[in-house]
Amino acid sequence: MLRFIHGADLHFDRSFEGLTGLAPAASQRLSQINQEVLANIVEVACERKVDFVLLAGDTFHQSRPSLKAQGELLAAFHRLAKAEIPVYLIFGNHDYYDAQRYWFDFPDNVHLFTSSTVTSFSGAGQSGETYEITGFSYQERFESKNKLKEFPSRGSAVYQIGMYHGDPGGSQYAPFSLGEMREKGYDYWALGHIHVPTILSEQPPILYPGAPQGHTRKETEAGFVTYVELTPGSCHKEALPVASWLWQKIRLDVGHCRNQKELLAFLEAELTRLVIERPAFLQVILDQVTGDNQTMNALANGEVQEYLNQALWQQQPPRQIAKLQQAQRLTEKNRLPLPKNQVKRILHLYQDPEIFGDLLKELALHPVAGNLLSKDEQYQATVLAAAEQLLATDFLLEDEE
């Protein structure tokens, strides 16, 4: 059996975006979060006694990482060296490789793919079973070539693993075909670049583990590395949480709050009792907000957010409001009119499978989306039903005179 950690898109030196109005202690904590995530990855690697760690690109966010960031990463690699755990690292589009940018020599347990030419490293796990890991690194911001053509077919090692930082649906970041990847006969493909955990294929396993730590409020699904147990012909995967802070979006209906006192008390109570597994940045959306000018101004200018964050920092686990906003509401006055019969005609037109299929020509060519579409017989009916519902919500449907 071969056991390893697959991580990617750590963006170790990236700052946190869109954070204002935090408690002072929380602001000071921000500078420590990336180091905590790195420590968590080292800890789970040691706890699981893995054969190696794979880092599939964009370990750094900057192409010229700071001396401080480099030193902290090297310290983590030295801790893995003490545990006799090798690291295999490729460089992505953010941290594309240039030897002159690094202040330190990487320790002997770290195996770097430093060329845009596909190369391989060989080794043996704790069980004595052999493996070969093949990959490449970016040497500039973009890579328009499909690098799969350079990957060799499966070799003589017991396990063959590919590392690939790219996007199957794009053109600037090493575009690739899922079919070509399968044809190589590898046992596992460790992907990087997409920050959302995404499994493209179960057999063979081809997947993105997602970013270990979200740095913006859009990255609510980030926070994991993938632990893998590989045996000839089978693969066990487990998403291990390593994020120091999570991002979470919640909606609160405050229509029952009759005044500013009730509103403030309700918000503090609801956010205090919110059950979270670890510290979290919260995007709080308020529905049915009413109040006088003082209340509305305090919500808009951050006064309420700052007050609540002081109190929420004391909770365990601590939580902070990253954004406090009012829900956008459509009213009868600002909904554009649309004739009902026109909606019916349009929806009826796209009930024709050929016309509907013509809309999806490009999407069907996508290696991931096309595969999903072919398996969903109800996709057309589902889309048309959802379209009808959206039209009824966003427009004021009227009978034609």
N, C-alpha and C positions, 0 to 999 in steps of 0.2 A: 504494500500500500504506500502511496505517496500522499503526503499531507502538506498543504501550503496555504498561504494567505494571498489573495489577489486583491490589490488595492489600486486605485487610479485617481487622478485629478484631486490630489491633496491640496494643491494651491497653497502651500505652506506659509508663504509670505503675503497672502492676500489680506487686505483690510476688510472690515465689515461695512457694508453699504446701507445707507438709508436709516442709520440709527441716530436719532436725536431725542433729547428729553429724558435720557437715562439717569438713574440715580448715580451720583459721583462714584460710588464704590463699584458700580457695574461698569462704568466707563473705564475705570482703571483695570478691571478684570479682562477687558477685551484683548489686551496685549498678550494675555497668557493662554487664550483659548486654543490657538493653533498648536502651541507646545503641548497642551494637554491632550489634544487629539493624537499627536505623534506618539506621546507616551502610552496612550491607550492601545495604539496599533502594536507597539513593541510588547506591551503586556499580554495581549491576546496571542501574539505569535509565540511567546515564551510559555504561556499557560497550555497552549495546544501542542507544544513541542513539535512545531512544524519542521519540515525538511528545508523550506526556503520561503522567502517573501518575494512576490512579484509586484513591482510598481510600474503601471502601464502608462506613464507619461504625465506631464504637467504636475510633477511633484512640487515645483515652484510655480508661482503665478507670474513672476517677472523673468524676462530673458536674462537680466543681470541681477541675480539675487544678492541681497546685502550680505556683508561679512557676518553680521549677527545671525541671520537666517541660515547661512551655510554652516556656521559653527554649531547651531542647535541641531540641524539635521545630521551632521557628522557625529555628534554625541550620541544620537539615537542609534546610528549604525554601529557605533562602537559597543553599545549595550547588546545589540544583536550578535556582534562578533564574540562577546564573552559567552553568550549562550550557544555559540557555534551554529548560528543560523545565517546562511548566505542570503544575499539580496540580489535580485536581477532587476535592473532599472533601465527603462527606455525614456528618452526625452521627447516631449510633445511639442505642439505648436506654440505654447506659452514659454516653455523653458528650453527651447531648441538649443542644441549643444554647441558650445564654443569653449574649448579647454582654457582659453585665456581669462575667462570670467571667474574661475574658481580659485579661491585662496588656499585650499587645502588639497592634499592627496586623499582620495577615498580609501578607506581601510580595505584590507585584502579580501574581506568577505563580501565586498560589494562589486558586482560584475556589471560594468556599464556597456551598453550598446551606444557607441559614440559615432557611428557612421550612418549615413542615409542608405548605404548598401546593406542588404540583409545579411546578417551573420548569425552564428549559433554558439552556444556554450553547452558543454556536456558535464554531467555529474552523476552522482549516485546518492540515493536517499539513505535514511537510517536503516532501512531493510536490506540495503545492498542493491536494490533494483535501479537500473540506469535510466537516465532521462536526458533529453536534449531540448533546449529552449532556444527558439529562433525568433528574431525580431530585428527592428531597425529604429533609428532615431531621426527626428527632424533636425536639420541643420540650418533652417531658416523658417520664417513665420508660416509659410504655406507649403503644402506638398500636394501637387495636383495629380501625381501619378498613382495608379493602382499598384501598390507595392506587392500585392499577392503574387503577381507574375514572377517575382524574384524568389519567393519562398520555395524551398525544395520540398519534394514529396517526402512522405514519412521515411525516416531512416531506420537503423537497426536497434535503436534504444527501446527499452520496454515502454517508455512514455515519451510522446512527442508533444510539445507545448508551443503554441505560437503567441507572441505578444504583438499587439497591433493597436496603434493610436490613430483612429480614423472615424469617418462618418459614411455609412453606406448610402445616405441620401443626398450627399453634397458633392462638391467638385473641388474644394480648396484643401480639404483635410484627408488626404489619402483615401479617396473613395474606393469601395470594394464591393464585391458581389458575394452574397451569402452562399450561393451555389459553388463559386470558386473556392471559398473557404472550406466547405464540406469536402470538396474533391481532393484536398491535400491529404486527407486521412489522419489528421492530428487527433489527439485525445482530448485536447482542451485549447480554447482560444481565449486568452486574457486580453480583453479590449479596454481601451480608455478613450476619453473625449466627451462622452455623453454623461451628464451629471446625475441623471435619474437612473436608478437601478433598472436594467433592461436585459431580459433574456431573449436573445435572437433565435437560439436553437437549443434544444435539449440534447439532441444526439447528432453530432457531438456537441458538448457544451460550448456555446459561443455567447459571451455575455459581458455587459458593462456592470461593474459593481456599484456605480454611482459615486458621487463625491463623498468622502468620509465626513466632511463638515460643510454644511451650507453657510454661505457668506452673504446671501441676500434673502429677502422674504419670499422670493420665488422658489427657493430650494427647500421646500417643505418635505420632500421625499429623500433628501440626502441624509447621510449619517452612518454609512455602513462600509465594511469591507467584506469580502466573501471568503469564507473558510471552505476549503475543498479537500475531500478525501477521494483519491483516484485509485481505482484498481483496474486491471485489464478488463475492458468491456463495461465498466460501471463508474458512476460518479455521484458522490453525495456532496451537496452544496448547502451552506448555511450562511445567512446574512448576519454578521456580528455587529452590534451597535458600538460605535467608537466615538461618535460626536460628543463634544463637550457640552454644546448647547444645541437645542433643536429650534426649528421655526414652526410656528403653528398659527393657523388662521381660525378665528372663532367669530360667530355672529351673536349679538345679544339684542333682544327686543326690549326697548326701554319705553315703549308707549304707555305703560302703566305708571311711570314716574310722574307725579303731579307737579314737582318743583325741583329746584337744583339740589336741595338737601337729599331728597329721595333718590335722585339720579346718582349722586356721588356715593351714597351709602350702598346702593344696589351694585354699582360697578365694582366697588372695593370688595364687597361680599362675594360676588360671582367669580372674580378673578382670583381671590384668595382660596376659594374652595375648588378651583379648577384642578383636576387630577392630571399631573404630568409625571413622566418617568424620570426626567432629568431637567436641569435648567432650560428655560425656553424664552425665546423672543416671540412676542405675540402680536399678530396683526388683528386688531379688534375692530369689527364693523358693527355699527349701531343702527338698528332699525327703528323706525317710528320715533325719531327724535323731535321733541317739541321743547320750547322754552323761551325765556325772554332774551333780550340782546346780550345781557351779561353772561348768561349760560352758554349761548351759542358762540360768543367770542372766546370764552374760556376753553371750549372744546376745540375751536379752530386754531387758537394761537399756542396750544401746547400746555397751557396752565394746568388743566385737569390731568393730562398725561404725566407731567412732571410730579404732581402731587401723588398720584397713584403709584408711580414707580418707586418713590421713596418707601412707601409701605410694602409694596410687593417684593422689594429686595430682601426684606426680613423673613419671607416665607421659605419653607423648605419643601422641595427644591425652589430656589429663587426663580422669579419670572419677571420679565420686563416688557412693557408695551413698546414695540418698535414703531407702530403706527396706530393711531386712533382716528377713525374716520366715520363719517355718516354714509349710510347706504344711499346709492343713487336711486331715486324713485321716479317712475314715469306716471304722469297724471293724465286724466282725460284731455286736459287742455294742450299738452305738448306731444301727444301721440298723433302721428300723421294719419290721415284717413286713407283707407284702402278698400276698394270694392270687394265684397265677398265673392262675387262671381268670378272676378279676375283671379283670386287666390285659387278657387276651385279649378279653373281652367289650367293654371300653371301646374298644380299638383297632379291633375289628370294627365297632362302631357308627359310628365316624368314617371308615370306608372308604366310607360312603355319600356321594357328591359333594354332595348337597343339605344334609345335616347338617353336613358339613365346611365347605361354603360359607357356611352360616349363621353359623359362628364368625367368619368373615372379613369380614362385612358392612361393618363400620366401616373396617377396614383397606383394603378394596377401594375405598372412597371417597377414600382419600388419593391426591393427584395423583401422587406418586412411587411409593409402594408398590403402588397399584392397577395402574399401568402395568407394573411388574415382575412382578406376579402373573399378569397376563394373558399374559405371554410364556413363563412357566415351566410347561410341561405336567406336569412331574414333581414340582411343588411339594408336592402332597398326599402322595405316596408318600415323599418325602424327609422331610417333617415327622413323619409317623407312624413312620418308621424311627428317627428321632432321638429321638422321645418314648419309644419302646420301650427304646432303649439307656439313656436317662436314668433311666427307672424301674428298670431292672435294676441301675444303678449306685447309686442313692440309696436303694433299698428292698431288703429281704431277701425275695425272692420264694419263697413256700412253696406246696406242694401242699395243696389243701383236704382235710380229713379226711372 
